[in-house]
Amino acid sequence: MNDCQNMGISRDACYIAEQNRQATINASAEKQAMENAQSLYNTDDGNTHHHKKHNND
């Protein structure tokens, strides 16, 4: 934030820019984490139904 203010930009504008920067980083990390988690549950076996049939005879 000091670099921003040293360029003559107001403290409020620098604060908002820093908040937006952090929000972007967090959103990107969350998106990647969700993609990683989703890939753990996806399989390439072509079987979209994961329940086992039970023989109740």
C-alpha positions as CSV (number, residue, x, y, z in Angstrom):
1,M,0.0,0.0,0.0
2,N,2.9,2.3,0.6
3,D,4.0,2.0,-3.0
4,C,0.6,3.0,-4.1
5,Q,0.5,6.0,-1.8
6,N,4.1,7.0,-2.8
7,M,2.7,7.4,-6.4
8,G,0.4,10.2,-5.1
9,I,-2.7,8.1,-5.0
10,S,-5.1,8.7,-2.1
11,R,-5.0,6.3,0.9
12,D,-8.7,5.4,0.3
13,A,-8.0,4.5,-3.3
14,C,-5.0,2.4,-2.4
15,Y,-6.9,0.6,0.3
16,I,-9.7,-0.3,-2.2
17,A,-7.1,-1.4,-4.7
18,E,-5.4,-3.6,-2.1
19,Q,-8.8,-5.1,-1.0
20,N,-9.6,-5.9,-4.7
21,R,-6.2,-7.5,-5.2
22,Q,-6.6,-9.7,-2.2
23,A,-10.2,-10.7,-3.2
24,T,-8.9,-11.6,-6.7
25,I,-6.2,-13.8,-5.2
26,N,-8.6,-15.5,-2.8
27,A,-11.2,-16.1,-5.5
28,S,-8.6,-17.6,-7.8
29,A,-7.3,-19.9,-5.0
30,E,-10.9,-20.9,-4.1
31,K,-11.6,-21.7,-7.7
32,Q,-8.5,-23.8,-8.0
33,A,-9.3,-25.7,-4.8
34,M,-12.8,-26.4,-6.0
35,E,-11.5,-27.7,-9.3
36,N,-8.9,-29.9,-7.5
37,A,-11.6,-31.3,-5.1
38,Q,-14.0,-32.0,-8.1
39,S,-11.2,-33.9,-9.9
40,L,-11.0,-36.2,-6.9
41,Y,-14.6,-37.3,-7.5
42,N,-14.5,-37.6,-11.2
43,T,-13.6,-40.9,-12.8
44,D,-13.0,-41.9,-16.4
45,D,-14.6,-45.3,-16.1
46,G,-17.8,-44.2,-17.8
47,N,-19.9,-45.2,-14.8
48,T,-22.0,-42.3,-13.8
49,H,-24.1,-44.3,-11.2
50,H,-22.0,-45.2,-8.2
51,H,-24.4,-47.1,-6.1
52,K,-23.9,-50.8,-5.8
53,K,-26.9,-53.1,-6.4
54,H,-27.7,-55.2,-3.4
55,N,-29.0,-58.7,-3.8
56,N,-31.8,-58.9,-1.3
57,D,-32.8,-62.5,-2.0
